[in-house]
Amino acid sequence: MTKWNNIINILASQSRILKDMTSITTAALAGKAGKKTASVTLSQKKIEETLVVEKPNTMTNIQTQAASETVQEMLLKLQETVMKNHTETRTDTNEIKEEMRNFKTEVKSDIRKLDGKVESIQKALEKNENKIKEIKKRTEKTEQGMEKINQQLKSVNK
């Protein structure tokens, strides 16, 4: 903030000097020679004062410029890092997308295979259930036949 105040002070004093210098030319045109010499020495003093004030500011300006350049370099490095990270992230994201597509394809294939196995298992279960029903019917018929034979044997034995 002090730097800006110094700059504003310098600009204000330069503005005053310019006003004084323009008043000198007006006075000279009006024919007031005595005022002209007084104004010239006054203007010269103001210019010298301004130069004295500007000298420390020159060092400050150099420091400010160096700091500004350092900040610019840091920003460029930061921008490069951000761009590099962005590119790497985009590459990584694309790789992950591709891996996910491949994984999705594999999972779909596995699901189709499992669906086929489930269908074959269901068909096998139906066949087995039908066989069990047939075996039960045969067993019942066999048992009924055995009972008839047992009854006939009992009746023959009596």
Secondary structure, DSSP 8 states (H G I E B T S, - for coil): -HHHHHHHHHHHHHHHHHHHHHHHHHHHHHT-HHHHHHHHHHHHHHHHHHHHHHHHHHHHHHHHHHHHHHHHHHHHHHHHHHHHHHHHHHHHHHHHHHHHHHHHHHHHHHHHHHHHHHHHHHHHHHHHHHHHHHHHHHHHHHHHHHHHHHHHHHHHH-
